[in-house]
Amino acid sequence: MFLDSALDIHELTNTINSYTGFCEDLVIPQRPVKCYPNKPWITKEIQYLLSRKKHLFKSGTKQELKIIQSEINTAIKREDVYRRKIENNFMTNNIRSVWDGLG
């Protein structure tokens, strides 16, 4: 089928690749993927706490909202301390401590 339509190997390769791409476009559905640009210090734990805060805000319990906000602040400070520790190890060329801290 493709051999008759091509004069050399490069043209044959391009024809087959184009046909494969055409078949993929017909068969495989495409969906848009949303990527949210979170800050690097937003971990899964902080995302979970923020989600809980949003639900508590909607329910209207102020005391629990204060508690969860305190937990969020503590988690963010903990991440900041960890980031500074790693950066300090890089600045002092203490690579062993960097790898120990990442493990």
SEMARDO-477466 format. One record per residue (C-alpha): x, y, z. Coordinates in steps of 0.001 Angstrom, whole numbers, padded with zeros to 6 digits, always signed. Layout:
<sites>
XYZ
...
</sites>
This chain:
<sites>
+000000+000000+000000
+002664+002523+001017
+005486+001106-001079
+003895+002238-004350
+003419+005824-003131
+007050+006486-002131
+010159+006943-004243
+012759+006588-001476
+012988+005401+002136
+012648+008905+003624
+009432+009620+001783
+008092+006195+002773
+008947+006851+006435
+007243+010253+006354
+004154+008767+004709
+003849+005999+007300
+004410+008427+010186
+001775+010800+008813
-000724+007973+008416
-000023+006733+011956
-000607+010238+013330
-003832+010507+011316
-005085+007199+012767
-004174+008289+016307
-006113+011521+015879
-009172+009576+014717
-009155+006915+017428
-007684+008457+020585
-009913+011059+022271
-008288+014295+023341
-009141+016029+026589
-007810+019294+027894
-005616+018871+030965
-005718+021593+033592
-002440+022427+035290
-002715+024685+038283
+000426+026709+038902
+000925+025973+042595
+003893+027381+044401
+006631+024839+045108
+006053+025117+048859
+002402+024049+048504
+002652+020382+049449
-000119+017783+049493
-000488+018356+053235
-000986+022103+052780
-003425+021509+049907
-005417+019182+052162
-005441+021749+054980
-006537+024504+052578
-009335+022264+051329
-010484+021629+054911
-010331+025373+055586
-012551+026066+052576
-015146+023538+053761
-015061+024914+057313
-015442+028448+055988
-018600+027409+054139
-020030+025670+057200
-019486+028747+059350
-017696+027302+062396
-015265+030052+063377
-013479+028210+066170
-012573+025272+063927
-011585+027749+061214
-009085+029365+063593
-007647+025963+064498
-007193+024928+060873
-005630+028305+060013
-003142+027735+062821
-002326+024303+061377
-001843+025852+057922
+000527+028485+059305
+002497+025816+061176
+002789+023652+058049
+003933+026607+055926
+006535+027591+058530
+007746+023983+058677
+008185+023957+054888
+010010+027302+055033
+012417+026016+057704
+013098+022903+055609
+013712+025009+052471
+016126+027291+054336
+017980+024279+055753
+018463+022793+052276
+019509+026169+050815
+021977+026680+053659
+023520+023277+052964
+023911+024239+049304
+025467+027592+050192
+028040+025941+052474
+028756+023189+049901
+027644+020548+052390
+026385+018113+049755
+026277+015116+052119
+023779+016929+054375
+021732+017939+051332
+021366+014313+050232
+020699+013163+053806
+017985+015811+054125
+016343+014821+050850
+016191+011141+051771
</sites>
